[in-house]
Amino acid sequence: MLKDIEQPDSPTTIDSTRRKLALVTAATALAPWEMVRAGVSRKIVYPDRTLSLYNVHTAEKENIVYWSDGKYLQTGLDKINWIMRDFRTSDIKSIDPRLLNIVYLLTRKLESEKPIQLLSGFRSKKTNDMLRATTEGVARRSFHMAGRAMDIRIPGIQTQHIQKAALRLGGGGVGFYPSSNFVHLDSGPVRTW
């Protein structure tokens, strides 16, 4: 096909090919609303975003589509909020969609189909205060309390490999806890520890 464009049979083919190429180039450069105004009909197809989560404390496992056809799905977000709840108090908080997107991109980058093992999602103030009193390194104003952090493992993938892939994404905070065998991800400023 490229050969036909570079060495056409006739001047008519050149003009026809150029017109088609110009139309395709213009259509792809237009935002969806501009495409409608310009009379170009093309449906933009967005791939679904799915997270497969396994809560190690409650043994709940869900494969959740949280984004489809260019928008967040409330039913999917609600399922994620539930599985990522504070399992000690059953308090629920809306999980930041930016965090979900970071984790989604991470699983794509790692080419993992296995469920993400969730060690900690949302934490109530009560749980966070208890952990601060008993565990070293728990932040007073943890992103977990805002629904903006999760501690994870992925079966079959070394946590150091998860950490390095997350750092390359540059989407937020990445903490590496090799002795506890997990990686902390959050949607806060880009930083590492």
C-alpha positions in Angstrom: 0.0 0.0 0.0 2.8 2.4 0.8 4.3 1.5 -2.6 1.1 2.7 -4.3 1.2 6.0 -2.5 4.9 6.6 -3.3 4.6 5.4 -7.0 1.1 5.8 -8.2 -0.1 4.7 -11.6 -1.6 8.1 -12.6 -2.0 11.7 -11.5 -5.6 10.9 -10.6 -4.4 8.3 -8.1 -2.0 10.9 -6.6 -4.8 13.4 -6.1 -7.2 10.8 -4.7 -4.6 9.4 -2.3 -3.6 12.9 -1.1 -7.3 13.8 -0.5 -7.8 10.6 1.5 -4.7 11.2 3.5 -5.6 14.8 4.2 -9.1 13.8 5.3 -7.8 11.1 7.6 -5.1 13.4 9.1 -7.6 16.2 9.7 -10.2 13.8 11.2 -7.6 12.3 13.7 -6.4 15.7 14.7 -9.9 17.0 15.5 -11.4 16.7 19.0 -14.7 14.7 19.1 -16.9 17.8 19.1 -15.0 19.3 16.2 -15.4 16.1 14.3 -19.2 16.4 14.7 -19.1 20.0 13.6 -17.0 19.1 10.6 -19.4 16.3 9.6 -16.8 13.6 10.2 -18.5 10.5 11.7 -16.1 8.3 13.5 -16.8 6.6 16.8 -13.9 6.8 19.2 -13.4 3.4 20.9 -11.9 3.5 24.4 -10.7 0.2 25.9 -12.3 -0.7 29.2 -10.2 -0.3 32.3 -10.4 -3.3 34.6 -8.8 -4.1 37.9 -8.7 -7.6 39.4 -8.4 -7.2 43.2 -8.0 -9.7 46.0 -8.3 -8.4 49.5 -6.0 -10.6 51.6 -7.8 -9.8 54.9 -11.4 -10.5 53.8 -10.7 -13.1 51.0 -12.9 -11.1 48.6 -11.9 -11.2 45.0 -13.4 -9.0 42.3 -12.7 -8.4 38.6 -14.0 -4.8 38.2 -14.6 -2.7 35.1 -14.4 0.9 36.5 -14.0 2.8 33.2 -15.7 2.2 29.9 -16.5 4.1 26.7 -14.6 7.1 27.9 -16.2 7.5 31.4 -16.0 6.2 34.9 -18.6 3.6 35.9 -20.2 4.3 39.3 -21.1 0.6 39.8 -17.4 -0.3 39.3 -16.2 2.5 41.5 -18.6 1.4 44.3 -17.3 -2.2 44.1 -13.7 -0.9 44.4 -14.7 1.4 47.3 -16.1 -1.7 49.1 -13.3 -4.1 48.5 -10.7 -1.4 49.5 -12.7 -0.4 52.7 -11.1 -0.4 56.1 -11.6 -4.0 56.9 -11.1 -3.4 60.6 -14.0 -0.9 60.9 -15.9 -1.5 57.7 -15.7 2.3 57.0 -15.8 3.1 53.2 -14.3 6.0 51.4 -14.3 6.9 47.7 -11.0 5.8 46.2 -9.3 8.4 44.0 -9.7 7.4 40.3 -6.2 8.7 39.7 -4.9 5.9 42.0 -7.0 3.4 40.1 -5.5 4.6 36.8 -1.9 4.3 38.2 -2.6 0.8 39.3 -4.3 -0.1 35.9 -1.3 1.3 34.0 1.1 -0.6 36.3 -0.7 -3.9 35.6 -0.5 -3.2 31.8 3.1 -2.4 32.0 3.8 -5.6 34.0 1.6 -7.5 31.6 0.0 -9.2 34.6 -3.4 -10.9 34.5 -3.2 -12.1 38.1 -5.3 -10.4 40.8 -3.6 -7.7 42.7 -3.2 -8.7 46.4 -4.5 -5.7 48.4 -2.9 -5.5 51.8 -4.2 -2.0 52.7 -6.6 0.4 50.9 -8.6 3.0 52.7 -7.8 3.4 56.4 -10.0 5.2 58.9 -8.4 7.6 61.4 -8.9 5.1 64.1 -7.1 2.4 62.2 -4.3 4.7 61.1 -3.8 5.9 64.7 -3.6 2.3 65.9 -1.1 1.4 63.2 1.0 4.4 64.0 1.2 3.3 67.6 2.2 -0.3 66.7 4.0 -0.1 63.4 7.1 2.0 62.3 6.7 4.3 59.3 3.0 4.9 59.3 2.3 8.6 58.4 0.1 10.7 60.6 -1.7 12.1 57.6 -1.5 9.0 55.4 -2.8 9.1 51.9 -4.6 5.9 52.9 -7.0 8.0 55.0 -7.9 10.0 51.9 -8.6 7.0 49.7 -5.5 7.8 47.7 -3.2 4.9 48.6 -2.9 1.2 48.5 -0.3 -1.4 49.5 -0.1 -4.3 47.1 1.6 -7.4 45.8 1.2 -9.2 42.5 1.6 -13.0 42.6 4.5 -14.2 40.5 6.1 -10.7 40.3 8.9 -9.7 42.7 8.0 -6.6 44.7 11.2 -4.9 43.6 10.1 -5.4 40.0 6.7 -3.8 40.8 8.5 -0.9 42.5 10.7 -0.2 39.6 7.8 -0.4 37.1 5.8 2.0 39.3 8.7 4.4 39.5 9.0 4.5 35.7 5.3 5.4 35.5 6.0 8.6 37.6 2.3 8.8 38.7 2.6 9.4 42.4 4.3 8.1 45.5 6.0 4.7 45.5 7.2 3.1 48.7 9.1 -0.2 48.8 8.9 -2.4 51.8 11.1 -5.5 51.0 11.0 -7.0 54.5 7.2 -6.9 54.5 7.1 -7.8 50.8 4.8 -5.1 49.4 4.8 -1.9 47.5 2.9 1.3 48.5 1.3 3.3 45.7 -0.5 6.6 46.0 -1.8 9.5 43.9 0.1 12.1 45.8 3.2 14.0 44.6 5.9 11.9 42.8 8.3 10.7 45.4 9.9 7.5 46.6 11.2 5.8 49.8 
